[in-house]
Amino acid sequence: MKTLIINAHPNFNNENSFSHKLQEMFLRKYKGVFPNDTPEILNLYAFDLPRIDATQLLSVWDKQHTGKTMTEEEQRMSKITTNLLLQFKSYHRIVIVSPLHNFNVTSQLKDYIDNILVARQTFKYTSEGSVGLMTDNYKALYLQASGSIYTNDDRYKPLDFSYSYLRAMFEDIMAFDAFYIARAQGTAILTEEAVLQNAENDLDQAFNAFYSL
């Protein structure tokens, strides 16, 4: 099963981060099940992502729509966003690796979503509202690292906006079949051993369903 890993950690080479440990945990499990395959890894902080900005994506989209000639820089950004979209659509299993930043996704992950959430490509507008187009057995898995714990029935639970946002974008807007999560949570208050053991339990529960047909 073709798998794309989207790493949204600003310091993606930091082997001490829990995001990195989550990714390595996933890769070990993946290799155990699919020994002849290797997922592709896209490090979002390794290059400049086009953003929704008057001089970037907004200008590119406007000129694409009106047929105006794009500048050399706009052509470069258009090529990047087109390639990101083609890559995203070609993988039926998407793994997102990210820390929780101020209760939400990292800034580059939001920019990435803006590049692949494209009308008539991953969803479409109808008279009844938007309809997802990613309906051919697409699934996503979110590997999240967080300092606090967000699964207890306390004030932190509703503050995990990243999970709510990503699940809505993938399941409700793009119509992915399923959206799973495995958490390395409580990194600021629990021992590393406890965090990783709980994360592995989460991953064990999600992995088989993630790769089921």
TORKOL-4160 file (C-alpha; in steps of 0.2 Angstrom, whole numbers, padded with zeros to 4 digits, m for minus):
213
<pt num="1" X="0000" Y="0000" Z="0000"/>
<pt num="2" X="0008" Y="0016" Z="m0006"/>
<pt num="3" X="0011" Y="0027" Z="0009"/>
<pt num="4" X="0016" Y="0046" Z="0011"/>
<pt num="5" X="0023" Y="0052" Z="0027"/>
<pt num="6" X="0021" Y="0071" Z="0029"/>
<pt num="7" X="0032" Y="0077" Z="0043"/>
<pt num="8" X="0027" Y="0094" Z="0049"/>
<pt num="9" X="0040" Y="0096" Z="0063"/>
<pt num="10" X="0050" Y="0112" Z="0061"/>
<pt num="11" X="0066" Y="0103" Z="0067"/>
<pt num="12" X="0062" Y="0087" Z="0058"/>
<pt num="13" X="0080" Y="0080" Z="0060"/>
<pt num="14" X="0080" Y="0081" Z="0079"/>
<pt num="15" X="0080" Y="0063" Z="0084"/>
<pt num="16" X="0076" Y="0067" Z="0102"/>
<pt num="17" X="0059" Y="0075" Z="0097"/>
<pt num="18" X="0044" Y="0064" Z="0101"/>
<pt num="19" X="0038" Y="0067" Z="0083"/>
<pt num="20" X="0053" Y="0059" Z="0077"/>
<pt num="21" X="0051" Y="0044" Z="0089"/>
<pt num="22" X="0033" Y="0042" Z="0083"/>
<pt num="23" X="0039" Y="0042" Z="0065"/>
<pt num="24" X="0052" Y="0029" Z="0069"/>
<pt num="25" X="0040" Y="0018" Z="0078"/>
<pt num="26" X="0028" Y="0019" Z="0063"/>
<pt num="27" X="0042" Y="0015" Z="0051"/>
<pt num="28" X="0048" Y="m0001" Z="0061"/>
<pt num="29" X="0030" Y="m0007" Z="0062"/>
<pt num="30" X="0028" Y="m0003" Z="0043"/>
<pt num="31" X="0044" Y="m0013" Z="0039"/>
<pt num="32" X="0038" Y="m0028" Z="0049"/>
<pt num="33" X="0022" Y="m0029" Z="0039"/>
<pt num="34" X="0028" Y="m0023" Z="0022"/>
<pt num="35" X="0047" Y="m0028" Z="0021"/>
<pt num="36" X="0049" Y="m0024" Z="0003"/>
<pt num="37" X="0041" Y="m0007" Z="0003"/>
<pt num="38" X="0047" Y="0010" Z="0009"/>
<pt num="39" X="0036" Y="0025" Z="0012"/>
<pt num="40" X="0040" Y="0042" Z="0004"/>
<pt num="41" X="0044" Y="0055" Z="0017"/>
<pt num="42" X="0040" Y="0074" Z="0014"/>
<pt num="43" X="0048" Y="0086" Z="0026"/>
<pt num="44" X="0037" Y="0101" Z="0025"/>
<pt num="45" X="0050" Y="0112" Z="0034"/>
<pt num="46" X="0064" Y="0107" Z="0021"/>
<pt num="47" X="0057" Y="0119" Z="0007"/>
<pt num="48" X="0047" Y="0135" Z="0005"/>
<pt num="49" X="0028" Y="0131" Z="0004"/>
<pt num="50" X="0017" Y="0143" Z="m0006"/>
<pt num="51" X="0006" Y="0152" Z="0006"/>
<pt num="52" X="m0011" Y="0160" Z="0004"/>
<pt num="53" X="m0005" Y="0177" Z="0002"/>
<pt num="54" X="m0008" Y="0192" Z="m0010"/>
<pt num="55" X="0009" Y="0189" Z="m0018"/>
<pt num="56" X="0009" Y="0170" Z="m0018"/>
<pt num="57" X="m0006" Y="0158" Z="m0020"/>
<pt num="58" X="m0019" Y="0171" Z="m0022"/>
<pt num="59" X="m0010" Y="0179" Z="m0036"/>
<pt num="60" X="m0006" Y="0162" Z="m0044"/>
<pt num="61" X="m0025" Y="0156" Z="m0043"/>
<pt num="62" X="m0031" Y="0173" Z="m0050"/>
<pt num="63" X="m0019" Y="0172" Z="m0065"/>
<pt num="64" X="m0023" Y="0154" Z="m0068"/>
<pt num="65" X="m0042" Y="0158" Z="m0068"/>
<pt num="66" X="m0041" Y="0174" Z="m0079"/>
<pt num="67" X="m0027" Y="0167" Z="m0091"/>
<pt num="68" X="m0015" Y="0181" Z="m0086"/>
<pt num="69" X="0004" Y="0178" Z="m0088"/>
<pt num="70" X="0012" Y="0173" Z="m0072"/>
<pt num="71" X="0029" Y="0180" Z="m0067"/>
<pt num="72" X="0044" Y="0168" Z="m0066"/>
<pt num="73" X="0041" Y="0167" Z="m0047"/>
<pt num="74" X="0023" Y="0163" Z="m0049"/>
<pt num="75" X="0027" Y="0150" Z="m0061"/>
<pt num="76" X="0039" Y="0142" Z="m0049"/>
<pt num="77" X="0025" Y="0142" Z="m0035"/>
<pt num="78" X="0012" Y="0135" Z="m0047"/>
<pt num="79" X="0024" Y="0121" Z="m0051"/>
<pt num="80" X="0027" Y="0117" Z="m0033"/>
<pt num="81" X="0008" Y="0117" Z="m0028"/>
<pt num="82" X="0004" Y="0106" Z="m0043"/>
<pt num="83" X="0017" Y="0093" Z="m0039"/>
<pt num="84" X="0011" Y="0093" Z="m0021"/>
<pt num="85" X="m0007" Y="0090" Z="m0026"/>
<pt num="86" X="m0002" Y="0076" Z="m0038"/>
<pt num="87" X="0009" Y="0068" Z="m0025"/>
<pt num="88" X="m0005" Y="0069" Z="m0012"/>
<pt num="89" X="m0018" Y="0061" Z="m0023"/>
<pt num="90" X="m0006" Y="0047" Z="m0029"/>
<pt num="91" X="m0005" Y="0040" Z="m0011"/>
<pt num="92" X="m0020" Y="0031" Z="m0003"/>
<pt num="93" X="m0012" Y="0031" Z="0014"/>
<pt num="94" X="m0007" Y="0047" Z="0021"/>
<pt num="95" X="0003" Y="0048" Z="0038"/>
<pt num="96" X="0005" Y="0065" Z="0046"/>
<pt num="97" X="0018" Y="0067" Z="0059"/>
<pt num="98" X="0017" Y="0083" Z="0069"/>
<pt num="99" X="0019" Y="0091" Z="0087"/>
<pt num="100" X="0004" Y="0101" Z="0094"/>
<pt num="101" X="0009" Y="0119" Z="0093"/>
<pt num="102" X="m0002" Y="0131" Z="0103"/>
<pt num="103" X="m0017" Y="0118" Z="0102"/>
<pt num="104" X="m0016" Y="0117" Z="0083"/>
<pt num="105" X="m0006" Y="0111" Z="0068"/>
<pt num="106" X="0011" Y="0119" Z="0064"/>
<pt num="107" X="0011" Y="0134" Z="0052"/>
<pt num="108" X="0019" Y="0124" Z="0038"/>
<pt num="109" X="0006" Y="0110" Z="0040"/>
<pt num="110" X="m0008" Y="0123" Z="0038"/>
<pt num="111" X="0001" Y="0129" Z="0022"/>
<pt num="112" X="0002" Y="0112" Z="0015"/>
<pt num="113" X="m0017" Y="0109" Z="0018"/>
<pt num="114" X="m0020" Y="0125" Z="0008"/>
<pt num="115" X="m0010" Y="0118" Z="m0006"/>
<pt num="116" X="m0019" Y="0101" Z="m0008"/>
<pt num="117" X="m0037" Y="0107" Z="m0003"/>
<pt num="118" X="m0041" Y="0112" Z="m0021"/>
<pt num="119" X="m0059" Y="0113" Z="m0028"/>
<pt num="120" X="m0062" Y="0100" Z="m0042"/>
<pt num="121" X="m0047" Y="0091" Z="m0037"/>
<pt num="122" X="m0049" Y="0085" Z="m0019"/>
<pt num="123" X="m0067" Y="0091" Z="m0016"/>
<pt num="124" X="m0080" Y="0100" Z="m0026"/>
<pt num="125" X="m0094" Y="0113" Z="m0023"/>
<pt num="126" X="m0112" Y="0108" Z="m0027"/>
<pt num="127" X="m0129" Y="0116" Z="m0024"/>
<pt num="128" X="m0130" Y="0105" Z="m0008"/>
<pt num="129" X="m0113" Y="0110" Z="m0002"/>
<pt num="130" X="m0096" Y="0104" Z="m0004"/>
<pt num="131" X="m0093" Y="0085" Z="m0008"/>
<pt num="132" X="m0076" Y="0076" Z="m0006"/>
<pt num="133" X="m0068" Y="0068" Z="m0021"/>
<pt num="134" X="m0055" Y="0057" Z="m0012"/>
<pt num="135" X="m0067" Y="0042" Z="m0011"/>
<pt num="136" X="m0056" Y="0028" Z="m0018"/>
<pt num="137" X="m0050" Y="0019" Z="m0001"/>
<pt num="138" X="m0040" Y="0034" Z="0005"/>
<pt num="139" X="m0036" Y="0034" Z="0024"/>
<pt num="140" X="m0025" Y="0046" Z="0035"/>
<pt num="141" X="m0016" Y="0043" Z="0051"/>
<pt num="142" X="m0011" Y="0057" Z="0062"/>
<pt num="143" X="0005" Y="0054" Z="0073"/>
<pt num="144" X="0004" Y="0068" Z="0086"/>
<pt num="145" X="0016" Y="0073" Z="0100"/>
<pt num="146" X="0010" Y="0085" Z="0114"/>
<pt num="147" X="0016" Y="0091" Z="0130"/>
<pt num="148" X="m0001" Y="0089" Z="0139"/>
<pt num="149" X="m0014" Y="0075" Z="0139"/>
<pt num="150" X="m0029" Y="0078" Z="0128"/>
<pt num="151" X="m0039" Y="0062" Z="0130"/>
<pt num="152" X="m0045" Y="0065" Z="0148"/>
<pt num="153" X="m0062" Y="0072" Z="0152"/>
<pt num="154" X="m0055" Y="0089" Z="0157"/>
<pt num="155" X="m0052" Y="0107" Z="0150"/>
<pt num="156" X="m0039" Y="0101" Z="0138"/>
<pt num="157" X="m0049" Y="0089" Z="0128"/>
<pt num="158" X="m0059" Y="0102" Z="0118"/>
<pt num="159" X="m0043" Y="0112" Z="0115"/>
<pt num="160" X="m0035" Y="0100" Z="0103"/>
<pt num="161" X="m0040" Y="0110" Z="0088"/>
<pt num="162" X="m0027" Y="0101" Z="0077"/>
<pt num="163" X="m0036" Y="0084" Z="0078"/>
<pt num="164" X="m0053" Y="0092" Z="0075"/>
<pt num="165" X="m0047" Y="0102" Z="0060"/>
<pt num="166" X="m0038" Y="0088" Z="0052"/>
<pt num="167" X="m0051" Y="0075" Z="0054"/>
<pt num="168" X="m0064" Y="0087" Z="0047"/>
<pt num="169" X="m0053" Y="0092" Z="0032"/>
<pt num="170" X="m0049" Y="0074" Z="0028"/>
<pt num="171" X="m0066" Y="0065" Z="0032"/>
<pt num="172" X="m0079" Y="0078" Z="0030"/>
<pt num="173" X="m0072" Y="0089" Z="0016"/>
<pt num="174" X="m0061" Y="0077" Z="0006"/>
<pt num="175" X="m0071" Y="0061" Z="0010"/>
<pt num="176" X="m0057" Y="0050" Z="0016"/>
<pt num="177" X="m0063" Y="0033" Z="0022"/>
<pt num="178" X="m0056" Y="0035" Z="0039"/>
<pt num="179" X="m0045" Y="0047" Z="0049"/>
<pt num="180" X="m0035" Y="0039" Z="0064"/>
<pt num="181" X="m0024" Y="0046" Z="0077"/>
<pt num="182" X="m0009" Y="0039" Z="0088"/>
<pt num="183" X="m0004" Y="0051" Z="0102"/>
<pt num="184" X="0013" Y="0053" Z="0111"/>
<pt num="185" X="0005" Y="0064" Z="0124"/>
<pt num="186" X="0010" Y="0071" Z="0141"/>
<pt num="187" X="0028" Y="0073" Z="0136"/>
<pt num="188" X="0030" Y="0087" Z="0148"/>
<pt num="189" X="0023" Y="0077" Z="0163"/>
<pt num="190" X="0026" Y="0059" Z="0160"/>
<pt num="191" X="0041" Y="0048" Z="0158"/>
<pt num="192" X="0047" Y="0045" Z="0141"/>
<pt num="193" X="0044" Y="0026" Z="0143"/>
<pt num="194" X="0026" Y="0029" Z="0148"/>
<pt num="195" X="0023" Y="0041" Z="0133"/>
<pt num="196" X="0030" Y="0029" Z="0121"/>
<pt num="197" X="0022" Y="0014" Z="0128"/>
<pt num="198" X="0005" Y="0023" Z="0127"/>
<pt num="199" X="0009" Y="0029" Z="0109"/>
<pt num="200" X="0013" Y="0011" Z="0104"/>
<pt num="201" X="m0003" Y="0005" Z="0111"/>
<pt num="202" X="m0012" Y="0018" Z="0101"/>
<pt num="203" X="m0003" Y="0014" Z="0085"/>
<pt num="204" X="m0006" Y="m0005" Z="0087"/>
<pt num="205" X="m0024" Y="m0001" Z="0088"/>
<pt num="206" X="m0024" Y="0010" Z="0072"/>
<pt num="207" X="m0012" Y="0001" Z="0061"/>
<pt num="208" X="m0022" Y="m0014" Z="0055"/>
<pt num="209" X="m0037" Y="m0004" Z="0052"/>
<pt num="210" X="m0027" Y="0010" Z="0043"/>
<pt num="211" X="m0021" Y="m0003" Z="0030"/>
<pt num="212" X="m0036" Y="m0013" Z="0029"/>
<pt num="213" X="m0045" Y="m0013" Z="0012"/>
